[in-house]
Amino acid sequence: MVASTGTRLFESNALHFNWRDMNSSNGWNGGVKHPYELKPREETILSVSYGSRGTGGASCGPGPLTQYELPAGNLSYSYTIVPFNKADDDLEVLSRLYKNTGLVDTFELTAAANANGVNASLKNNSKFEISVNLILGIYRNGKLVYTESTGVTIDSTYSGKANFEFDRAQFAGCQYKVFAWDSDTWVPIILPVEGTV
């Protein structure tokens, strides 16, 4: 499942074609003219896009309304790819954790780099005890290069903490993310936090 973690929605799809395949002037499909002529690839291609400009070029009729135009310049958006078990997970319930403004505020996750690695803390604002896996991922140029995890049990009076220690010199300048997932269901309970080593 692809969930928005920023302030806007976006477009996503998973197909057995890429955009070149569907372009009638080129592509490994030989420039097809009709959708039924496309030859599916074995791979599934996931596309996540900021958006699409509305149709209409004002060449024969009006152009798109302002709210359907994409502004020029640098645009940004964020999303999380959420794993799920097709047989057991209720996607409607799982998707409710993600809103344009973030996840529900039952938990507070913080993390900070220090001289020995990254410290993480998860505060539980509910009255229930929960077992959680705090997971550290370190990314170099967008690729996951290191991961570590620890399990904690927290209730309403206790914050779960994790001290992830690693060779900081090896990962200097890399991005890190800390995730908090329910230990039983492996469902994220709050948005990850991130920073720089």
Contacts in CASP RR format, 6 or more apart in sequence:
PFRMAT RR
TARGET T0000
AUTHOR 0000-0000-0000
METHOD contacts of the structure
MODEL  1
MVASTGTRLFESNALHFNWRDMNSSNGWNGGVKHPYELKPREETILSVSY
GSRGTGGASCGPGPLTQYELPAGNLSYSYTIVPFNKADDDLEVLSRLYKN
TGLVDTFELTAAANANGVNASLKNNSKFEISVNLILGIYRNGKLVYTEST
GVTIDSTYSGKANFEFDRAQFAGCQYKVFAWDSDTWVPIILPVEGTV
1 81 0 8 1.000
1 82 0 8 1.000
1 84 0 8 1.000
1 91 0 8 1.000
1 94 0 8 1.000
1 95 0 8 1.000
2 12 0 8 1.000
2 46 0 8 1.000
2 48 0 8 1.000
2 79 0 8 1.000
2 80 0 8 1.000
2 81 0 8 1.000
2 82 0 8 1.000
3 79 0 8 1.000
3 80 0 8 1.000
3 81 0 8 1.000
3 82 0 8 1.000
3 95 0 8 1.000
3 97 0 8 1.000
3 98 0 8 1.000
4 10 0 8 1.000
4 77 0 8 1.000
4 78 0 8 1.000
4 79 0 8 1.000
4 98 0 8 1.000
4 100 0 8 1.000
5 78 0 8 1.000
5 79 0 8 1.000
5 80 0 8 1.000
5 98 0 8 1.000
5 102 0 8 1.000
5 191 0 8 1.000
6 77 0 8 1.000
6 78 0 8 1.000
6 79 0 8 1.000
6 100 0 8 1.000
6 102 0 8 1.000
7 100 0 8 1.000
7 101 0 8 1.000
8 77 0 8 1.000
8 100 0 8 1.000
9 100 0 8 1.000
10 48 0 8 1.000
10 49 0 8 1.000
10 50 0 8 1.000
10 51 0 8 1.000
10 77 0 8 1.000
10 79 0 8 1.000
11 47 0 8 1.000
11 48 0 8 1.000
11 49 0 8 1.000
11 50 0 8 1.000
11 51 0 8 1.000
11 52 0 8 1.000
12 46 0 8 1.000
12 47 0 8 1.000
12 48 0 8 1.000
12 49 0 8 1.000
12 79 0 8 1.000
13 46 0 8 1.000
13 47 0 8 1.000
14 44 0 8 1.000
14 45 0 8 1.000
14 46 0 8 1.000
14 47 0 8 1.000
15 44 0 8 1.000
15 45 0 8 1.000
15 47 0 8 1.000
16 40 0 8 1.000
16 41 0 8 1.000
16 42 0 8 1.000
16 43 0 8 1.000
16 44 0 8 1.000
16 45 0 8 1.000
17 38 0 8 1.000
17 40 0 8 1.000
17 41 0 8 1.000
17 45 0 8 1.000
18 41 0 8 1.000
18 45 0 8 1.000
18 47 0 8 1.000
19 47 0 8 1.000
20 26 0 8 1.000
20 27 0 8 1.000
20 28 0 8 1.000
21 27 0 8 1.000
21 28 0 8 1.000
21 29 0 8 1.000
21 38 0 8 1.000
21 39 0 8 1.000
21 41 0 8 1.000
22 35 0 8 1.000
22 38 0 8 1.000
23 31 0 8 1.000
24 31 0 8 1.000
24 32 0 8 1.000
24 33 0 8 1.000
25 31 0 8 1.000
29 37 0 8 1.000
29 38 0 8 1.000
29 39 0 8 1.000
32 38 0 8 1.000
46 81 0 8 1.000
48 79 0 8 1.000
50 70 0 8 1.000
50 75 0 8 1.000
50 76 0 8 1.000
50 77 0 8 1.000
51 70 0 8 1.000
52 70 0 8 1.000
53 64 0 8 1.000
53 68 0 8 1.000
53 69 0 8 1.000
53 70 0 8 1.000
54 64 0 8 1.000
54 68 0 8 1.000
54 69 0 8 1.000
55 64 0 8 1.000
56 62 0 8 1.000
56 63 0 8 1.000
56 64 0 8 1.000
57 63 0 8 1.000
57 64 0 8 1.000
80 98 0 8 1.000
80 188 0 8 1.000
80 191 0 8 1.000
80 192 0 8 1.000
82 94 0 8 1.000
82 98 0 8 1.000
82 188 0 8 1.000
83 186 0 8 1.000
84 91 0 8 1.000
84 94 0 8 1.000
84 187 0 8 1.000
89 185 0 8 1.000
89 187 0 8 1.000
94 187 0 8 1.000
97 103 0 8 1.000
97 104 0 8 1.000
97 187 0 8 1.000
97 188 0 8 1.000
97 189 0 8 1.000
98 191 0 8 1.000
102 191 0 8 1.000
103 188 0 8 1.000
103 189 0 8 1.000
103 190 0 8 1.000
103 191 0 8 1.000
104 190 0 8 1.000
105 125 0 8 1.000
106 124 0 8 1.000
106 125 0 8 1.000
106 126 0 8 1.000
106 189 0 8 1.000
106 190 0 8 1.000
107 122 0 8 1.000
107 123 0 8 1.000
107 124 0 8 1.000
107 125 0 8 1.000
107 126 0 8 1.000
107 180 0 8 1.000
107 189 0 8 1.000
107 190 0 8 1.000
108 122 0 8 1.000
108 123 0 8 1.000
108 125 0 8 1.000
108 190 0 8 1.000
109 120 0 8 1.000
109 121 0 8 1.000
109 122 0 8 1.000
109 123 0 8 1.000
109 178 0 8 1.000
109 180 0 8 1.000
109 190 0 8 1.000
109 191 0 8 1.000
109 192 0 8 1.000
109 193 0 8 1.000
110 120 0 8 1.000
110 121 0 8 1.000
110 123 0 8 1.000
110 193 0 8 1.000
111 118 0 8 1.000
111 119 0 8 1.000
111 120 0 8 1.000
111 121 0 8 1.000
111 176 0 8 1.000
111 178 0 8 1.000
111 193 0 8 1.000
111 194 0 8 1.000
111 195 0 8 1.000
112 118 0 8 1.000
112 119 0 8 1.000
113 168 0 8 1.000
113 176 0 8 1.000
113 195 0 8 1.000
113 196 0 8 1.000
113 197 0 8 1.000
115 168 0 8 1.000
116 163 0 8 1.000
116 165 0 8 1.000
116 168 0 8 1.000
117 163 0 8 1.000
117 164 0 8 1.000
117 165 0 8 1.000
117 166 0 8 1.000
117 168 0 8 1.000
117 197 0 8 1.000
118 136 0 8 1.000
118 163 0 8 1.000
118 164 0 8 1.000
118 176 0 8 1.000
118 178 0 8 1.000
118 197 0 8 1.000
119 161 0 8 1.000
119 162 0 8 1.000
119 163 0 8 1.000
119 164 0 8 1.000
120 134 0 8 1.000
120 136 0 8 1.000
120 161 0 8 1.000
120 162 0 8 1.000
120 163 0 8 1.000
120 164 0 8 1.000
120 178 0 8 1.000
120 193 0 8 1.000
121 159 0 8 1.000
121 160 0 8 1.000
121 161 0 8 1.000
121 162 0 8 1.000
122 132 0 8 1.000
122 134 0 8 1.000
122 152 0 8 1.000
122 154 0 8 1.000
122 159 0 8 1.000
122 160 0 8 1.000
122 161 0 8 1.000
122 180 0 8 1.000
122 190 0 8 1.000
123 154 0 8 1.000
123 159 0 8 1.000
123 160 0 8 1.000
124 130 0 8 1.000
124 154 0 8 1.000
124 155 0 8 1.000
124 156 0 8 1.000
124 158 0 8 1.000
124 159 0 8 1.000
124 160 0 8 1.000
125 156 0 8 1.000
126 156 0 8 1.000
127 156 0 8 1.000
128 155 0 8 1.000
128 156 0 8 1.000
129 153 0 8 1.000
129 154 0 8 1.000
129 155 0 8 1.000
130 153 0 8 1.000
130 154 0 8 1.000
130 155 0 8 1.000
130 182 0 8 1.000
130 189 0 8 1.000
131 151 0 8 1.000
131 152 0 8 1.000
131 153 0 8 1.000
131 182 0 8 1.000
131 183 0 8 1.000
131 184 0 8 1.000
132 151 0 8 1.000
132 152 0 8 1.000
132 153 0 8 1.000
132 154 0 8 1.000
132 160 0 8 1.000
132 180 0 8 1.000
132 181 0 8 1.000
132 182 0 8 1.000
132 183 0 8 1.000
132 189 0 8 1.000
133 149 0 8 1.000
133 150 0 8 1.000
133 151 0 8 1.000
133 152 0 8 1.000
133 179 0 8 1.000
133 180 0 8 1.000
133 181 0 8 1.000
133 182 0 8 1.000
133 183 0 8 1.000
133 186 0 8 1.000
134 149 0 8 1.000
134 150 0 8 1.000
134 151 0 8 1.000
134 152 0 8 1.000
134 160 0 8 1.000
134 162 0 8 1.000
134 178 0 8 1.000
134 179 0 8 1.000
134 180 0 8 1.000
135 147 0 8 1.000
135 148 0 8 1.000
135 149 0 8 1.000
135 178 0 8 1.000
135 179 0 8 1.000
135 180 0 8 1.000
135 181 0 8 1.000
136 146 0 8 1.000
136 147 0 8 1.000
136 148 0 8 1.000
136 149 0 8 1.000
136 162 0 8 1.000
136 164 0 8 1.000
136 176 0 8 1.000
136 177 0 8 1.000
136 178 0 8 1.000
136 179 0 8 1.000
137 144 0 8 1.000
137 146 0 8 1.000
137 147 0 8 1.000
137 148 0 8 1.000
137 176 0 8 1.000
137 177 0 8 1.000
137 178 0 8 1.000
137 179 0 8 1.000
138 144 0 8 1.000
138 145 0 8 1.000
138 146 0 8 1.000
138 147 0 8 1.000
138 166 0 8 1.000
138 171 0 8 1.000
138 174 0 8 1.000
138 175 0 8 1.000
138 176 0 8 1.000
138 197 0 8 1.000
139 145 0 8 1.000
139 174 0 8 1.000
139 175 0 8 1.000
139 176 0 8 1.000
139 177 0 8 1.000
140 171 0 8 1.000
140 174 0 8 1.000
140 175 0 8 1.000
142 175 0 8 1.000
145 171 0 8 1.000
145 174 0 8 1.000
146 166 0 8 1.000
146 171 0 8 1.000
148 164 0 8 1.000
148 166 0 8 1.000
150 162 0 8 1.000
150 164 0 8 1.000
151 162 0 8 1.000
151 183 0 8 1.000
152 160 0 8 1.000
152 161 0 8 1.000
152 162 0 8 1.000
153 160 0 8 1.000
154 160 0 8 1.000
162 178 0 8 1.000
164 178 0 8 1.000
168 197 0 8 1.000
171 197 0 8 1.000
172 197 0 8 1.000
173 196 0 8 1.000
173 197 0 8 1.000
174 196 0 8 1.000
174 197 0 8 1.000
175 194 0 8 1.000
175 195 0 8 1.000
175 196 0 8 1.000
175 197 0 8 1.000
176 194 0 8 1.000
176 195 0 8 1.000
176 196 0 8 1.000
176 197 0 8 1.000
177 192 0 8 1.000
177 193 0 8 1.000
177 194 0 8 1.000
177 195 0 8 1.000
178 192 0 8 1.000
178 193 0 8 1.000
178 194 0 8 1.000
179 188 0 8 1.000
179 192 0 8 1.000
180 188 0 8 1.000
180 189 0 8 1.000
180 190 0 8 1.000
180 192 0 8 1.000
181 187 0 8 1.000
181 188 0 8 1.000
181 189 0 8 1.000
182 188 0 8 1.000
182 189 0 8 1.000
END
